[in-house]
Amino acid sequence: MFENLRHYFYDYFISLDFSESSATYLNMLVLLSILVFFIFLSDFITRKILLQAFSNFAGKSKTNFDDLLITHKAPRNIAHLVPLVITLKLFPIVFYDFPCFEAPIEKLIKIYGVVLFIWILRSVLKTFESYFKTIPRLKDKPIDSYIQVVMLFVWIIGVAVSFVVITDISIIKFFTTLGAASAILLLIFKDTILGFVASIQVAVNDTIRIGDWITMEKYGADGDVIEINLSTVQVQNFDKTITNIPTYALISDAFKNWRGMSDSGGRRIKRALIIRATSVKYLTSDDIEKLKDIQLITDYVNKRQSDIESFNSSHNIDKSVLINGRNLTNLGVFRKYIQAYIENHSAINKDMTIMTRQLAPSPEGIPLEIYAFSSDKRWENYEYIISDIFDHMLAAIPYFDLEIFEYDFKFKA
């Protein structure tokens, strides 16, 4: 049927006394115009039908996958296949009298077909990406990175097929040539290849997830991971700025992931008070009697006093000099008070380590460190808990005749 159209308008123009050459060109132009018209008409009709069909189906479906297909223009891209098939079928008729044009145009149409196929796959993959992100158990997975890896392979295959179409060489010969030029390609696509390898390692080893709090001083990153893709990891810092870190940096440079803290039962408190060394002293009987009024350590002071007095008595210790025998110190009793206070604090996780320890003395004084874990891991609440504890500690120090170390700056007039 279509073959009869090859010279339909040619015969008509000849009948109008046009020259054979003019009739040939006019015949081609008319057929080309008709073909273009049918291409646009078929594309328009197909798009309308597919979009309507998808919309009707999406309205009845319970899942949002089909809605996402429409959002990412998958039906629209699929509709372009119909005019492509029409073009492949009819363009030889249009250029029947111009065989020199047929081969180049056929290659262009095939290359367009490859690009269109890639674009359809891209729409479908983007739909899967958006759909997977709506699944709660996959929200922390680097879905973007997985999709980009697949798209990278799709583009590589698409470029290879396009090159084969243009050059008319076999696909095996193409990849053989590609292997010979691999050194140059590795240099050109170094960052992409590094990012690709890093993305796989990050995904397989579960190094980071979307939502993780990471700290990477080299790049000034301190915040939550909001996106992981083939080339970069986006971190939203706590000041709401965005830091982009090369994906391959996550396997070559050091960074801190706070996920372990988030998944645990508490957030660590590790902070010290610096006690002035000259304020440390032995406690006299009067001092001990005063400290018994502090309820948290009343039992402890009574027991320790009893044990010490029993020991000193049994060993005939001369207590006219305070240093002799065993004694209580204000620093030791204060350390026990801190321990008791932390153990009774409502915001501290009692199932994790709770410790008050004395660190090595320094030129500034004696560090008395609190090591515990707050039950609430949220940053603002965590900071409030620490402040609350140390407010109390600072206010309690004078009751033990201790002093906090402070630099004493004296300026000459």
Phi, psi and omega in degrees: 000309184292330181297332181290345181275350186306317183240021182299311181280336176298313179297324180294316180291327176295321180294340178266015176069027171283153177291161182299321181294314180295318180297322179296312180294318180294322178299317180295317182295319179294314178298321179295320179296318179296318180297316179298318179300314180294326179297309181293322180294314180295323179295316181296313182294316181297317179299315181299315183295312182294316180297319179294317180296315180294320180296317179296317180294319181296326180293331181267339184282148179275333180276157179262009181297316181292327176296322179291327175300318179291318180301320182268015170064029178296313178300321180298317180290323178295325181299332180292347180292326182297307177297332177295315179296319178299317180297313179299326182283323190257340186295331176298331178291319182296318185256029181301321181273002180229068184299337180293336179274338190297312183296311179299319181293321178299320178296319179297319180294320179293321178295319175300321178298320178296314180297319179297319179297319177298318182294323177294315178298320179299317179299317181293317180294320177296327176295314177299320179301311180294322181293315180298328180290343178273351179273120186307317185286351180251003185295332181265006180269148181283067183301320180305317183295317179299314182296320180294326177296314178298316180296326178299315178294321179298315180294322178299314179295319179298316178296320180297315180296318179298318179296320179296319179297318183290317188266348182061027175261164181285156180295328179293317179295325179298312181291333174294315177296321179297322178296323179293330181262016186298325181299317179292319180295322178298323179291317183291317185255031183303310183296321179295318180294317178299317178296321179298311179297317181297320180300318179295316181295319179297319181289315183292316183275355180056044183296310176223158176229161173296130183102346178292144172267118179236154176233124179222096188299326183303324182254006179067029182261130176205090183177202186263139176286124181249344179201139174233118177230191188294326187252328184222159171243123181266129179240125175267110182291166184290345173268013176074007172281160181248130176246130177257121180249131175303135184301322182292343178293337181287345177248355180247337181242161180277141173210163181248126176253123184272012183299322179302319177294317182295324182278345182278183182274358182191170179247132190291138170249121181217092184213149186238150167262138178261110182270133176294124186299325183290348180268356179281135183205165171286150179266133174276173178300320179295319179298318182295319179299322178294319183289340177295341179285346178278109192301323184297332184240012181303309181297319181297314182296317179300313182295314181295320179297318180297315181296316182294316180296322179296317179296310182298322180292316182292337180255014177050048181283134177278104183269010174293336173250119191300329184291339183293145176070205181264145183214158168271145174244153179296327178291318180296319179291323178295320177299318178293324178296315178300315180302313181294320180296315181294318180297333181261001181285132185291339184266003182260136178285114185283347181271357180245174186303131173231118186209139171242120186229153178261123180270174181298134178301148180231174178302336180278329182154208183248112178287129175244106191259137173262126179234108182203183182227128178280142179291324180270120185264355179293137191304308185296321178289323178299315179294324178295318180298315179299314180299318180299317181295313185282334170302314181294317181297316181296322179287335183278337186306314182300333179295341181252012181057037176252164179226143174279139178289136174218141175293136179252098181271127178241125182252134178274139180287000000 
